[in-house]
Amino acid sequence: MRTAGPRGVPRPRRGAVGRDGTAAVAPPQALRARGALLGLYGLLGLSVATWLSRLPKVRTDLGLSTGEFGTVLLIGSLGSLVTVLVAGGLVARWGSRRSMMVAAFAFAVASVFLGLGPTLGSVPVLLVGVVLMSMSFALGNVPLNLESVIIERAMGRTVVPQFHAAFSVGSVLGSGIGALAAWGHLPLVVHFSVIGAISLVWRWHSVPISVLPVVTPQPVALAAGRGRRGGAARQAMAAWREPRTLLLGLVVMAGALSEGTANGWLAISVVDGFAQTEALAAVVFGVFVASMTVSRIAGTAVIDRYGRWPVLMTSSSLALGGLVLFGLAPSFPLAVAGVVAWGLGSGLVIPIAMAVVAGDGLGAAGRVSVVSAFASVSGLAAPPVIGIAAEQMGIRHAVLLIAVVLVLGILVTRAQRAVFTAASATLPQRTLPQPTLPRPSEEVPAVSSGHVVACSATDCPIAQEIA
């Protein structure tokens, strides 16, 4: 039986042992939020992968060349870029809960159009679906990343890579579903519509649980209230003037380009470059995602032991080596080995960079929005560049072009060693104080929460950005 803390408040449940030898503790509410958010990350991964694994079928049904299909993805990504530029202000104004639900409805509608486009042979219908899907992901990713850092603080130990691991697990399942759907010749409109409906119901039940409610001190709450009248949007845009945020954006861009290129072109590369079937291409894509999952599951312990900077440097280098091996491999088995290394290296780049960007206080929504914009720019540039190059040198060799950006990311990471080292030095505390009930004058309800949890200005530096 669990014992009671001060004034009858239940003591937090104990978690894993940290590197300093003390046991990390977390309130039950944080544990429930972590479970719900893990499910949401997994659902997102499943939704993305099941779409990506069937890109060869989408391209074939529409009768598009590689370059034309790259242009379609480019136009669709414009929705992501436009949304991500304002996502920071929207999340700061609406809160995480409302932002994630708006994104959920947008994705459900997008799923229908994604299936109808190829079924009807209509590129404009597909474009509507791709634009809506891109907007949904851009809006939903900001609160997801914010809430993962908030839960990490409540847990008292590194857990952010676990959420990205859940995304990867979902991606493995999604690619498996895509492979089975391709093998069974399941119509795209049925496949995507079912996924959209399941996603909407899942998010409807999980989003309220995944957002930790917070009570902030009066001055912070008042500042949040002013943010609702326009300050939040201005604060989000101010992140574009922070040199460190812009540099971290380049690191995120490299990671997003590495992961995104595999998402968009790996299956097609296997089909075109090695004359393999669509089903086998989906399996190879699953191998890539499984490799990312392994690195993210192991990443929490590795980061705690060695620090963020050494792990990030090693991961980026491994991703670069795996990409080059895949692009130049003379045989299919060797190319698959490159895919494994590519996935292992790509797994921790974005989780580490996002944790550093979002984890140091006020303005986190704006900073996450900025680095997400860098990721969106990579999504805009890569499809047409790789598609056009593929028509000249083949798709498998064309993906090697992103090696230039990976090298740039490695150089920036090396130059920003002090930033990542400082972030590692300020990892979440291993032992949380027992909860108490503050005096009424010391707390006010959070701006958009329906529950009450106590914290101080020191404990909740980004409280006004939580819904």
Secondary structure, DSSP 4 states (H G I P E B T S, - for coil): -PPB-GGGPBPPEEEEE-TTSPEEEE-HHHHHHHHHHHHHHHHHHHHHHHHHTTHHHHHHHHT--HHHHHHHHHHHHHHHHHHHHHHHHHHHHH-HHHHHHHHHHHHHHHHHHHHHHHHHT-HHHHHHHHHHHHHHHHHHHHHHHHHHHHHHHHHTS--HHHHHHHHHHHHHHHHHHHHHHHHTT--HHHHHHHHHHHHHHHHHHHHHHHS---EE-HHHHHHHHHIIIIIHHHHHHHGGG-HHHHHHHHHHHHHHHHHHHHHHHHHHHHHHHH---HHHHHHHHHHHHHHHHHHHHHHHHHHHHH-HHHHHHHHHHHHHHHHHHHHH-SSHHHHHHHHHHHHHHHTTHHHHHHHHHHSSSTTHHHHHHHHHHHHHHHHHHHHHHHHHHHHHH-HHHHGGGGHHHHHHHHHHHHHTHHHHHHHHHTPPPSSPPPP----GGG-EE-TT-SS-----TTT-TTGGG--
